[in-house]
């Protein structure tokens, strides 16, 4: 077991938990048996779910917890009363160095606050960021920050660039990803002062683990020309929700507009399009900047989506993401 990737899972959070959590683990084990899972939750309930499956029994250990953090609970309230919850204990497992990474499909705000309370930040990083995979014309991009930081400065954006590049390298084995700052224009004179200062610092950056490509506008995020898009948490969250809403609008609109005959003749093309926009393939946002990685699965995803987030956890640990981040941080002086 010493060679296993050890994942601490909050097994009680998210829609249809713990059923979809257990099923997601089962799906992931069918293709990858490198992981071992510490499941935090109701022991009696979890035992019933895994007792009849030999593979699950061999790759899971159940740790009983007494409480669950609710989806509509405020982050501060959850942090105050949630010390016996499945989410808290799954993150605490990292602090105790029992697991390599933690995964939860629960309350995002609570997860971020509890992670900050229990885990130290990487030396030199003042604000962690929430990063996620974003579909593009070619494959996927990494976008950050997606909501962890509403207030930010130049140093934060530089950290986001380093961390985002390190994550892309870890997930996709790229040598030098292309990084750009999200802005309202492509010219160097466009944007607010923090963006301009960040642009100057990245342009003169001596660390070469990524190629800085300047600015990118929102309508080009999905072109596939840029691997890592860097922005603040407010802008990133608005962009994410807009993209999710647009994708949902398009897929629903197509269903209503096409009749049975047109669907029949264009079935293959429609299937490829649907697969491209399938949010389950991009499930697994990563809280970057802490000494231990924490991954957030979408609460509403199904077992297939949860299995994808387990795959993200495996890649992050095996690629030694935290070490990559530490070795590629940029100073404000460039």
C-alpha positions, 0 to 999 in steps of 0.5 A: 500500500506504500506505493498507492495514491492515498485519497481522503474522501468526504463520502457524505457530501454532494447530491446522492451521497454516499451512493454516487461516491461509492459507485464513482470509486468502483468505476475508477478502480475498474481502470486504475487500481493505484489508488487507496481511499480513506472514506469519511462518513457514516460507518454503518451506511458505508459498510453496507455499500462496500461489503459485498464488493471485494475490490472496494474492500481491498482499496477502501478504509472507512473512518466513522464521522458524526456530522455532515456539512450542509450545502446551504450552510455558510462557510463560517458556520460550517467551520465553527460547528463542523469539526466532527464532519466528514468534510473536516476529517477528510481535510484533517487527514492531510494535516496528519499526513495520512493521505496525499490529497483530499476530495469532496463534493460538498459545500464549496465555500465551507471546503475552502474555509476549512482547508485554509484553517487546517492546512498551511499555504505554500511558503510565498503564497498569500492567497490560494486559488480555485482552478478548473479544467475548461473545454476548448476547441483542441482539448482542455485549458486550466482557468484560475481563479474561479472564486476563491479571491474577490480581492487581489493584487499583482503578486496574487496573479503572478502566483496564479500563473505559476500554479496554473502552469504547474497544474497544466504540466502535471495533468497533461505532461506539457513542457511549457504551457501557454499562459495568458491574462484575461482582459478586456483587450489585447493591447498592453495599454488595456485593463486596470493597473494590477493587470498592467503590472502583472503583464510587465512582470510576466513579460520579464519573467526568468522562470521558463516553465511556461510561455507568457502570451500576453492578454486573452479576451473572453471570446477566445478562451475556448479557441484552444490557443492558450493552455492557462488563463489567469484572472481574479476570482470575481471575473473568473467566477462570472466567466465560468457561470456564463460559459456553463449557462451558454452551454446549457442553453445551446444543448437544450436549444438543439434538442428543441429545434431538431426533429427526429429526422434531422437528429437521425441524419446528424446523430454522429456529429451531435453525439460528438458535440454533446461529448465535448460539452459533457461537464463530467469530463471536466469535473474536479476543481483544484484548490491550489496554493496549500501545502496539500492539494484539495479537490472539489467535485461538483456537487450535482455530478453523477458517479462518472463525473466523480470518477473523473475527479478521482482521476484528477487526484491521481494525476496531481499526486503522481506528478508531484504538483506541490513540488512543481509549484514551489520550484516555479514561484515568481517574485514581484521583481520578476 
